[in-house]
Amino acid sequence: MSKPVVNIWGTPERAEPSAAQAEPWDTKWDLRNPATSGTAWVFYSSSDQTAVQRPVILSDGFAPGASNGRQLYDGLENGAYPFISTLREAGFDVVLLGYADRTASIPDNAAVAIECIMRTIADRVGDAPLTVGGFSMGGLVTRYALAKMERQRMSHETATYLSYDTPHCGAWLPLGVQAFAHFLKEHWGSDNQLLSAYSDLVNSPAARQMLRWHLATATDTTLDVAAGQHQDRTDFLNALERMGDWPQIPRLLGVANGTGTGTGNSIPADDAAMAALGPNVSAQLRTQGPGRQTVAQMAEAREAPVSINTTGFPELDGAPGGLFPKAPLLGDAANFGMAAMLAGLVNGDPAELTHNTSTFVPTISAVASADIDDHNALYSKVEREESRLHDFLCATSNEGHTVMTRELGEWIVAKLQEA
């Protein structure tokens, strides 16, 4: 069974071991700095070890609250491919890196990643180089951390950087979904925290830095494809550029949960995605299409509707890429599906849902080959010479964001063994 490593919505109770069950890791490290804190869960390659020898640091990604070591382990080990045990059998020690707040700014959590790298070097026996990387946003956190260390003349002793479906060129969350999340919070969020949570997630520091296009409120707007980047994203990209943009010393590897052939996920452009028919809230959300389009219209009972319009956007929802994660605790609702679930909660009647999920990290973003503003680039075969990575692998089919598959897992292990 496939499952994501990073699930934005959490993990069902059945996937959580009981409190009495032994922890799967050998030891853990508390990581602290003035900005924030985190935890590293360490898995030695053999039972007689008391220190790391061939360390592979893998960072958690974007989700509410603090990282959970057991959930990270479950996503990596108990899906379609047992990634941690395979790495250990190959002689690698695995260090899972988590954060006290996974929605905090990427540079703040990069400070935790630097603490983890330095702790790993201090703990290591021998001089084997490190592998450092992460899943989803975790790939951006560690990319920034390694680049910053090089900029500050700090030795990270890292031979390989690895990103797993990381939004190097931005992530996509439908603008209508963003606006509807804010609309629900503005009108009903004070009475029900669940109706605020989606909006809070969209407006968190890390989301503002990752999302290529961002809406902060539910107000009438027309957004051109060249606009809509939050100032926090601009500031983050400028800070990353000042650090050198990419680490220069390691070999740069990456994988994408989307296809590299240009084949999309068959979600049509400008198609009905979700409709709520009242009595308290009425809303229509549509998939992203080209030209000028109304992607969302929403209204409280007896009030004028709010419209979200776009112009010049590519057909992003159906583009090749990792699909937005489903919420196992909430009937497997994804991005459009979560909007439908919340609308049903407000109205007391189910909303009509045509498309539950859509692309979250386009393939060209995960392999850093082109901007996701470009429709032709989104739907074209990825050429290796266009990627900023030294080597990468794209999935055979478009699958869930950060799902650990045998195809991608075996490729990573083979590449690490080559080094």
Secondary structure, DSSP 8 states (H G I E B T S, - for coil): ---BSS-TT---GGGS--TTS--SSSEEEEEE-SS-EEEEEEE-SSTT-SS-SSEEEEE--S-SS---HHHHHHHHHSSSS-HHHHHHHTT-EEEEEEES-TTS-HHHHHHHHHHHHHHHHHH-SS---EEEEEETHHHHHHHHHHHHHHHTT----EEEEEEES--TT-B---HHHHHHHHHHHHHHTTT-THHHHHHHHHTSHHHHHHBSS---S---EEEETT----HHHHHHHHHHHHTTSS-SSSEEEEEESS-SSS------TT-EEEEEE-SSEEEEEE---SSEEEEEEEEETTS--EEEEEES----TTSSEEE---BGGGTTB-HHHHHHHHHHHHHSS--EES----EEEEHHHHTT-S-TT-HHHHTS---GGG-SSSEEEE-SS--BTTB--HHHHHHHHHHHHH-
